[in-house]
Amino acid sequence: MRLILISFISAITICAGAIDGMAQIERFIPSHVRIGYDLGGMANTLLSDQLDYHDFIIDTDINKFLLNVEYGNATFQANDLYVNYKSTGNYFRLGLDYNFMHDSKDFNALFFGFRYAASTFDEEVQYPSQNAIQMDTRWPVDTFNIGNNGVNAGWVEANLGLRVRVWNNFYMGMIVRYKIKPWVNKSSDGTLAPFYVPGFGKDLNSDRWNLAYFIAYRIPFRKKKVYEEDISNKE
Amino acid sequence: MSRIKRPALFQNQLLWLLFLVIVFVHCEVENCVSLNTNLLQVGFVKSDVRFSNDYHFNLVTAVETDTIFYEDAVLQRLELPVNPNSEETEFLLEITRFRLDTIPQLPPAEDRIDTVFIGPENHFIKVNYKITQKVITTECGVDQRYSNLTFEHSFDSIEVVNTDLDRFNEVNINIIY
């Protein structure tokens, strides 16, 4: 009888340990995927005749962190008095954020993290030689058609963001991005210095601030109970 | 399992407020100033003390253009615009030099100083360079930079001072002539 009792207690202890281990592992199993779209892209398409971009954001939770993957494409085109310019390309971002609201039952998020971003793009410029800045115009006018193909650029971003449930599984949010000056690698031997990097923007010699507003839809995989346990423990 | 009250900070209403009050101001300062130019600064250094500091440029032109850059000008230096459409420009110069010669006279007369005109002589300066372009902003336009200048010439000697063209160069080459 005593042996049975000891075996029973041991079995319970082992099971409890296993359950606790499972709970620990479960924290790292994502509970959802959230797919978002940057509303700035839609606004620019409607309002701007220069910039047209579409940026998709996918995130999933890993314990207190959010794993983010973003993909976008952009075309920046300007037909101005002195120059016609066009840059078109794709970009992605990959990064991990710490979610300060990891115990939110609505899966809201206030997060900070870093992204590695990379872009591949082509650009072309047309301008009459006499329109170049500080040009002595005593030569006959000729039109330059120059460009770069297959340019690669990479940069790192610090992201601070907020994501709030608005209805059902729909979320809205924003991200303030601080983009660190990119490195640019021209594969071609062109004479044009890259000007606009899709996903980063203009002015490649300095860091940039940027703001993204987005809407997202959350697709849950499973119920996430670990947070409720966390809350109980805090109590 | 008991449920707890969540901290007020994390209430959705407050989050929405935070979401709405953040105003993003984006300033982009555009500066259309460029340090680059397509003007080649050519100085002249006399090869003999008897020569005048001034040179008479009868005609200064370039291959591939009808433009006359200088005509009947008495100067000590030239500003020559290189061709922005090509990575090579050949300038043609027709120059007359002044030399002050001392003509000995029989005593008691004093020696006489005469100005002697040498020329006109025809010369060329051929410049090769690399052009690179940078869009400053689409409103400002493109900044062209001319660098790695190399020279061929018909003069006895030249001194290359600066192989990049920029607005603050006093001189790119000195011609010893």
Chai-1 contact restraints between the chains, C-beta under 6 A:
chainA,res_idxA,chainB,res_idxB,connection_type,confidence,min_distance_angstrom,max_distance_angstrom,comment,restraint_id
A,A78,B,T138,contact,1.0,0.0,6.0,A-B,restraint_1
A,D80,B,T138,contact,1.0,0.0,6.0,A-B,restraint_2
A,D80,B,E139,contact,1.0,0.0,6.0,A-B,restraint_3
A,Y82,B,G141,contact,1.0,0.0,6.0,A-B,restraint_4
A,V83,B,T138,contact,1.0,0.0,6.0,A-B,restraint_5
A,V83,B,G141,contact,1.0,0.0,6.0,A-B,restraint_6
A,V83,B,V142,contact,1.0,0.0,6.0,A-B,restraint_7
A,Y85,B,V135,contact,1.0,0.0,6.0,A-B,restraint_8
A,Y85,B,T138,contact,1.0,0.0,6.0,A-B,restraint_9
A,M101,B,F10,contact,1.0,0.0,6.0,A-B,restraint_10
A,Y127,B,V142,contact,1.0,0.0,6.0,A-B,restraint_11
A,S129,B,P84,contact,1.0,0.0,6.0,A-B,restraint_12
A,S129,B,N85,contact,1.0,0.0,6.0,A-B,restraint_13
A,N131,B,G141,contact,1.0,0.0,6.0,A-B,restraint_14
A,A132,B,V142,contact,1.0,0.0,6.0,A-B,restraint_15
A,A132,B,Q144,contact,1.0,0.0,6.0,A-B,restraint_16
A,I133,B,S34,contact,1.0,0.0,6.0,A-B,restraint_17
A,I133,B,G141,contact,1.0,0.0,6.0,A-B,restraint_18
A,I133,B,D143,contact,1.0,0.0,6.0,A-B,restraint_19
A,Q134,B,S34,contact,1.0,0.0,6.0,A-B,restraint_20
A,Q134,B,T37,contact,1.0,0.0,6.0,A-B,restraint_21
A,M135,B,N38,contact,1.0,0.0,6.0,A-B,restraint_22
A,M135,B,P84,contact,1.0,0.0,6.0,A-B,restraint_23
A,D136,B,N38,contact,1.0,0.0,6.0,A-B,restraint_24
A,D136,B,L39,contact,1.0,0.0,6.0,A-B,restraint_25
A,D136,B,P81,contact,1.0,0.0,6.0,A-B,restraint_26
A,R138,B,T67,contact,1.0,0.0,6.0,A-B,restraint_27
A,R138,B,P81,contact,1.0,0.0,6.0,A-B,restraint_28
A,W139,B,N83,contact,1.0,0.0,6.0,A-B,restraint_29
A,D142,B,N85,contact,1.0,0.0,6.0,A-B,restraint_30
A,L162,B,F19,contact,1.0,0.0,6.0,A-B,restraint_31
A,V164,B,L15,contact,1.0,0.0,6.0,A-B,restraint_32
A,T191,B,T132,contact,1.0,0.0,6.0,A-B,restraint_33
A,T191,B,Q133,contact,1.0,0.0,6.0,A-B,restraint_34
A,L192,B,Q133,contact,1.0,0.0,6.0,A-B,restraint_35
A,A193,B,K134,contact,1.0,0.0,6.0,A-B,restraint_36
A,F195,B,V135,contact,1.0,0.0,6.0,A-B,restraint_37
A,L211,B,F24,contact,1.0,0.0,6.0,A-B,restraint_38
A,I231,B,I4,contact,1.0,0.0,6.0,A-B,restraint_39
A,S232,B,M1,contact,1.0,0.0,6.0,A-B,restraint_40
A,E235,B,I4,contact,1.0,0.0,6.0,A-B,restraint_41
